[in-house]
């Protein structure tokens, strides 16, 4: 199809959560919108399609949960403690997790709009449900949610993507798949469109404004090594193979200002022999996020991190870095029978590298590439250090630790002494990169002369300055939606004003 002959108010580059929220928001502002998705329809949705749909947002109590999930039964409500997650706690988590580096203005936009964007998404066809399977454990017959992320989209990431595409198309957004955007059309101080490869040829597509929402550079091994450092070319990519930094590159080429933690990323423990890139058919099975109930050992047979330093939501996105630093870039998670029922479902699929044994001596000999003698010694030293005077509680930081160990386990420390024993091999899986572009408070991209670039906006992973070192689990989709909605509204309003001005002259 030829898009060169049609003038567009707003062009959205990207096809995931942030891009779709921007497209819907721009339409709500009255603009005509063309969305260019690099992937085919089968692979659409960017990294959003690979998530489990978990979202972090500020809420005051069960009333906010009911407002988002109308299918909750009275029995479910009565048997669940949803708790609360006020804005003050969200702010505290953002500051603590990012070592107080998060941009104050962007953080405030994220937190203050987190609840309203959830309601906006629901009004635009996204269904939410309590995330019982992953964010709550049942204690004394009642579920208790923890970690500030009680809700997930119905159908996970694929369900979120399908709902947003359906709404966008109903609202009149034109969508073009297999559209690889390569350049921004610009003059001395503004962006006027894009150049994209569509149907085997390059097309110059004019627009009054452009929103870049096409992800970071996590799928580009050369860029990972350049910015993240030595060894990052060896990491697995959890999500889409299309997030290769194209949007960042084309923006930087016209003088956009890089911003944020360019040497940082979201990276987790991941199936050791996972596919190199995300595969929607199997990728959810590669997660290994029950490590808080394990001990992790490297090839030397030694522990190398505090598995119980904090609730999983606040550590899983940084532990991939530590795994990548180990000899051979792998580790093993070791569990005993006492916690087997707490393991997430993906540990029970066929897409796992797993060993099982009835004795510890047998188990350590089955761990590929691990020093068995040292590993057995590590387990015995761990067991001898467990504080038996503190009760185990998976719903809270229970303080059940290992006093005296050089590398402690601060919470959820149970002796590994009940067979059968299981161990799972993991490596580093990179999710998204933290470095991005500098934007204004209306999501307009800023250049290296500290001036806003007229007609250019950014959202999603492309926004720099929000996350540093780590991130509060489930805040990625929230950030994409908040800044996507903001960028779309700003781009749409600007485009309408430009069109009105042009028609007047």
Helices and strands as residue ranges (DSSP letters): E 8-13, H 17-28, E 33-36, G 41-43, G 46-50, E 54-55, H 62-68, H 74-78, E 80-81, H 87-97, H 104-112, H 114-123, E 128-130, H 132-135, E 136-139, E 142-145, E 151-153, H 156-170, E 174-176, E 180-186, E 191-198, E 201-212, H 221-223, I 224-228, G 232-234, E 236-237, H 246-253, E 258-259, E 265-271, G 283-286, G 291-293, E 295-297, G 312-314, H 316-324, G 327-329, E 331-335, G 337-342, G 345-348, E 354-357, H 360-366, H 372-385, E 421-433, E 436-437, E 444-446, E 452-458, G 460-462, H 475-504
